[in-house]
């Protein structure tokens, strides 16, 4: 990758890592399910009128949008509202790569190789360490488990995206996909908010949301989602997916750093080891070794007759 594109990929990773701080901030003013619904409303409107719909049947937008929006983000916001630290949430979510491989093996019959299984074992060892540290540190274990469910939902959404790409009748723009998929989660999230958070959640949010809370919500929807996925998709079209995807491993360090500096979240040695194991396991399971290309000798030119 060119140096400026490396900086661009690093910037997106930094924005996605920092994104957990605005999530934490807006949850101080708005209930979690309603926050998730508003995030997708802002991401979809008015962008949906400006980008082309992906060339896939509507059912695929639903099959991706439900686990991604209701599952991943709905559960993530609930976990953080329950007390899951923002920095650790950025780490635990990366286990989605392991869940993706597991679901792909079960649902798509994709075989797991030794490298992937080893990466899974290492990553889950890190998850176990974080779970133990969460319990011993007095933090709610329930929040940790809900965050794991959010990562599992993300993995399910990734498998649905793979099947959707196979069913597509043309190339899919990642930004356009994210905008159109964002139309799916608001209705089920609002319904769940009415059921579990009560009909007073919306007027309560309107009364209590602060300027900082609204700015945080706008950051989540426009900067992290639209700008982030737009740039990421542009890089994916220019370079190999595996090359660009490696920069997503920078999200947890940026998440931990942002939460430590801005939210005063303390990370002890056990949590650091757990985070390192998760990142190392995901990297080991995701990076495919380059195949050595066979070198074809260049034939010697035949002598040219001179007359």
C-alpha positions as CSV (number, residue, x, y, z in Angstrom):
1,X,0.0,0.0,0.0
2,X,1.1,3.5,-0.6
3,X,2.1,5.5,2.4
4,X,-0.8,7.9,2.3
5,X,-3.2,4.9,2.0
6,X,-1.5,3.3,5.0
7,X,-2.2,6.5,6.9
8,X,-5.8,6.4,5.6
9,X,-6.4,2.8,6.8
10,X,-4.8,3.7,10.1
11,X,-7.1,6.7,10.5
12,X,-10.2,4.6,9.9
13,X,-9.0,2.1,12.5
14,X,-8.4,4.9,14.9
15,X,-11.9,6.3,14.3
16,X,-13.4,2.9,14.8
17,X,-11.4,2.4,18.0
18,X,-12.3,5.8,19.3
19,X,-16.0,5.2,18.4
20,X,-16.5,3.3,21.7
21,X,-16.0,6.6,23.6
22,X,-18.9,8.4,21.9
23,X,-21.1,5.2,22.3
24,X,-20.4,5.4,26.1
25,X,-21.2,9.1,26.1
26,X,-24.6,8.9,24.3
27,X,-25.7,5.9,26.5
28,X,-25.5,8.3,29.4
29,X,-28.5,10.2,27.8
30,X,-30.4,7.6,25.8
31,X,-31.4,4.0,26.4
32,X,-29.4,1.4,24.5
33,X,-32.0,0.0,22.1
34,X,-33.2,3.5,21.2
35,X,-29.6,4.6,20.7
36,X,-29.0,1.7,18.3
37,X,-32.2,2.6,16.4
38,X,-31.3,6.2,16.1
39,X,-27.8,5.3,14.9
40,X,-29.2,3.4,11.9
41,X,-31.9,6.1,11.2
42,X,-29.2,8.7,10.9
43,X,-26.9,6.4,8.8
44,X,-29.7,5.7,6.4
45,X,-31.4,9.0,6.0
46,X,-30.8,11.0,3.8
47,X,-27.9,8.9,2.4
48,X,-30.3,6.3,1.0
49,X,-31.5,8.9,-1.5
50,X,-27.9,9.5,-2.7
51,X,-26.4,6.0,-3.2
52,X,-27.5,3.2,-5.4
53,X,-29.2,0.2,-3.9
54,X,-26.9,-3.0,-4.0
55,X,-27.8,-5.4,-6.8
56,X,-29.2,-8.0,-4.4
57,X,-32.8,-9.1,-3.5
58,X,-34.3,-7.3,-0.6
59,X,-34.3,-10.5,1.6
60,X,-30.5,-10.3,1.7
61,X,-30.6,-6.8,3.1
62,X,-32.8,-8.2,5.9
63,X,-30.7,-11.3,6.4
64,X,-27.6,-9.0,6.9
65,X,-29.4,-6.1,8.6
66,X,-31.0,-8.1,11.4
67,X,-27.9,-9.8,12.9
68,X,-25.7,-6.8,12.2
69,X,-28.1,-4.0,13.5
70,X,-30.3,-5.7,16.0
71,X,-27.8,-8.4,17.1
72,X,-24.3,-6.8,17.0
73,X,-25.1,-3.2,17.8
74,X,-28.2,-3.7,19.8
75,X,-26.4,-6.2,22.1
76,X,-23.2,-4.1,22.1
77,X,-25.1,-1.0,23.4
78,X,-26.9,-3.1,26.0
79,X,-23.6,-4.6,27.2
80,X,-22.0,-1.2,27.5
81,X,-25.1,0.1,29.3
82,X,-24.8,-2.8,31.7
83,X,-21.2,-1.8,32.5
84,X,-19.0,-3.3,29.9
85,X,-15.9,-1.1,29.7
86,X,-15.6,0.7,26.3
87,X,-12.0,-0.3,25.8
88,X,-12.5,-4.0,26.5
89,X,-15.6,-4.0,24.4
90,X,-13.5,-2.9,21.4
91,X,-11.3,-6.0,22.1
92,X,-14.0,-8.6,22.7
93,X,-15.8,-7.6,19.5
94,X,-12.8,-8.7,17.5
95,X,-13.6,-12.3,18.4
96,X,-16.2,-11.9,15.6
97,X,-13.5,-13.2,13.2
98,X,-13.5,-16.5,15.1
99,X,-17.3,-16.8,15.2
100,X,-17.3,-16.0,11.5
101,X,-15.0,-19.0,10.8
102,X,-17.2,-21.3,13.1
103,X,-20.5,-20.2,11.4
104,X,-19.0,-20.6,8.0
105,X,-17.9,-24.1,8.8
106,X,-21.4,-25.0,10.0
107,X,-23.5,-23.1,7.6
108,X,-21.4,-22.9,4.4
109,X,-19.4,-26.2,4.9
110,X,-16.1,-24.3,4.8
111,X,-13.3,-26.4,6.3
112,X,-11.1,-25.1,9.1
113,X,-7.4,-25.6,8.8
114,X,-4.9,-26.0,11.6
115,X,-3.9,-22.4,11.5
116,X,-7.5,-21.3,12.0
117,X,-8.1,-23.8,14.8
118,X,-4.9,-22.6,16.5
119,X,-5.9,-19.0,16.2
120,X,-9.3,-19.9,17.7
121,X,-7.8,-21.6,20.7
122,X,-5.5,-18.7,21.4
123,X,-8.3,-16.1,21.0
124,X,-10.7,-18.0,23.2
125,X,-7.9,-18.3,25.8
126,X,-7.8,-14.5,25.8
127,X,-11.6,-14.4,26.2
128,X,-11.4,-16.7,29.2
129,X,-8.7,-14.5,30.8
130,X,-10.9,-11.4,30.2
131,X,-13.9,-13.2,31.6
132,X,-12.0,-14.2,34.8
133,X,-10.6,-10.7,35.2
134,X,-14.1,-9.3,34.7
135,X,-15.5,-11.5,37.5
136,X,-12.7,-10.9,39.9
137,X,-12.7,-7.2,39.3
138,X,-16.3,-6.8,40.3
139,X,-17.4,-5.8,36.8
140,X,-20.7,-7.4,35.6
141,X,-20.1,-10.7,34.0
142,X,-23.5,-10.5,32.3
143,X,-22.3,-7.5,30.4
144,X,-19.2,-9.4,29.2
145,X,-21.4,-12.3,28.0
146,X,-23.8,-10.0,26.2
147,X,-20.8,-8.4,24.4
148,X,-19.7,-11.9,23.3
149,X,-23.2,-12.5,21.9
150,X,-22.8,-9.2,20.0
151,X,-19.5,-10.6,18.5
152,X,-21.3,-13.8,17.6
153,X,-24.1,-11.8,15.9
154,X,-21.4,-9.9,13.9
155,X,-20.0,-13.3,12.8
156,X,-23.5,-14.4,11.6
157,X,-23.9,-11.2,9.7
158,X,-20.5,-11.8,8.0
159,X,-21.6,-15.2,6.8
160,X,-24.8,-13.7,5.5
161,X,-22.7,-11.1,3.6
162,X,-20.7,-13.9,2.0
163,X,-23.9,-15.6,0.8
164,X,-25.2,-12.3,-0.4
165,X,-22.1,-11.6,-2.4
166,X,-22.6,-14.9,-4.2
167,X,-26.2,-14.0,-5.0
168,X,-25.4,-10.5,-6.2
169,X,-25.9,-9.7,-9.9
170,X,-23.1,-7.1,-9.9
171,X,-20.4,-5.6,-7.8
172,X,-21.5,-4.4,-4.3
173,X,-20.3,-1.0,-3.1
174,X,-19.6,-1.3,0.7
175,X,-20.8,2.2,1.5
176,X,-24.1,1.7,-0.5
177,X,-24.5,-1.7,1.2
178,X,-24.1,-0.2,4.7
179,X,-26.6,2.7,3.9
180,X,-29.3,0.3,2.6
181,X,-28.8,-2.3,5.3
182,X,-29.2,0.6,7.8
183,X,-32.9,0.8,6.7
184,X,-33.6,-2.7,8.3
185,X,-32.7,-2.4,12.0
186,X,-34.7,0.8,13.1
187,X,-38.1,-0.8,13.1
188,X,-37.2,-4.0,15.1
189,X,-35.0,-2.0,17.4
190,X,-37.8,0.6,18.1
191,X,-40.2,-2.3,18.7
192,X,-37.8,-3.9,21.2
193,X,-37.3,-0.5,22.8
194,X,-41.0,0.0,23.3
195,X,-41.3,-3.5,24.8
196,X,-38.2,-3.5,27.1
197,X,-37.5,0.2,27.7
198,X,-41.1,1.5,27.7
199,X,-43.0,4.1,25.6
200,X,-41.4,6.8,27.7
201,X,-37.9,6.1,26.3
202,X,-38.3,8.4,23.3
203,X,-39.7,11.5,25.1
204,X,-37.2,10.9,27.9
205,X,-34.3,10.9,25.4
206,X,-35.7,14.1,23.7
207,X,-35.7,15.8,27.1
208,X,-32.3,14.7,28.4
209,X,-30.0,14.3,25.5
210,X,-27.2,16.9,25.7
211,X,-25.3,18.6,22.9
212,X,-22.4,16.2,23.7
213,X,-24.7,13.2,23.5
214,X,-26.2,14.3,20.1
215,X,-22.7,15.1,18.8
216,X,-21.6,11.6,19.9
217,X,-24.6,10.0,18.1
218,X,-23.8,12.0,14.9
219,X,-20.2,10.8,15.1
220,X,-21.3,7.2,15.4
221,X,-23.6,7.5,12.4
222,X,-21.7,9.8,10.0
223,X,-18.0,9.6,10.8
224,X,-17.6,6.0,12.1
225,X,-20.2,4.5,9.8
226,X,-20.5,6.4,6.5
227,X,-17.0,7.9,6.3
228,X,-15.3,4.9,7.8
229,X,-17.0,2.3,5.6
230,X,-16.8,4.5,2.6
231,X,-13.0,4.8,2.9
232,X,-12.6,1.2,3.9
233,X,-14.6,0.1,0.8
234,X,-12.5,2.4,-1.4
235,X,-9.3,0.8,0.0
236,X,-10.7,-2.7,-0.5
237,X,-11.3,-2.0,-4.2
238,X,-7.6,-0.8,-4.7
239,X,-5.8,-3.5,-2.7
240,X,-6.2,-7.1,-1.6
241,X,-8.8,-7.6,1.1
242,X,-6.3,-9.4,3.3
243,X,-3.9,-6.5,3.1
244,X,-6.5,-3.9,4.1
245,X,-8.2,-6.2,6.7
246,X,-5.0,-6.4,8.8
247,X,-5.4,-2.8,9.7
248,X,-8.6,-3.6,11.6
249,X,-6.4,-5.2,14.2
250,X,-5.4,-1.7,15.2
251,X,-9.0,-1.0,16.4
252,X,-8.6,-2.6,19.9
253,X,-5.3,-0.7,20.7
254,X,-7.0,2.6,19.7
255,X,-10.1,1.6,21.6
256,X,-8.1,0.8,24.8
257,X,-6.0,4.0,24.4
258,X,-9.1,6.2,23.9
259,X,-11.0,4.7,26.8
260,X,-8.0,5.0,29.1
261,X,-7.3,8.7,28.2
262,X,-10.9,10.0,28.0
263,X,-12.9,7.6,30.3
264,X,-10.1,6.8,32.8
265,X,-10.6,3.1,32.3
266,X,-7.9,1.1,34.0
267,X,-6.5,-2.0,32.3
268,X,-4.5,-4.3,34.5
269,X,-1.8,-6.8,33.4
270,X,-4.3,-9.7,33.1
271,X,-6.6,-7.8,30.8
272,X,-3.6,-6.7,28.7
273,X,-2.5,-10.3,28.3
274,X,-6.1,-11.3,27.4
275,X,-6.4,-8.5,24.8
276,X,-3.0,-9.5,23.3
277,X,-4.1,-13.2,23.1
278,X,-7.4,-12.2,21.3
279,X,-5.6,-10.0,18.8
280,X,-2.9,-12.5,18.2
281,X,-5.4,-15.4,17.8
282,X,-7.5,-13.4,15.4
283,X,-4.4,-12.4,13.4
284,X,-3.2,-16.0,13.2
285,X,-6.6,-17.3,12.1
286,X,-7.3,-14.5,9.6
287,X,-4.0,-14.1,7.8
288,X,-3.4,-16.5,5.0
289,X,0.1,-17.3,4.0
290,X,1.0,-16.1,0.5
291,X,1.3,-18.9,-2.1
292,X,4.6,-19.1,-3.8
293,X,4.1,-18.5,-7.5
294,X,5.9,-20.8,-9.8
295,X,8.7,-19.0,-11.6
296,X,8.5,-19.6,-15.3
297,X,11.9,-19.2,-16.9
298,X,12.0,-16.6,-19.7
299,X,12.9,-18.3,-23.0
300,X,16.1,-17.0,-24.6
301,X,15.5,-15.1,-27.8
302,X,16.3,-16.8,-31.0
303,X,19.2,-15.3,-32.9
304,X,18.1,-12.9,-35.6
305,X,19.5,-13.6,-38.9
306,X,21.3,-10.7,-40.5
307,X,21.5,-10.4,-44.2
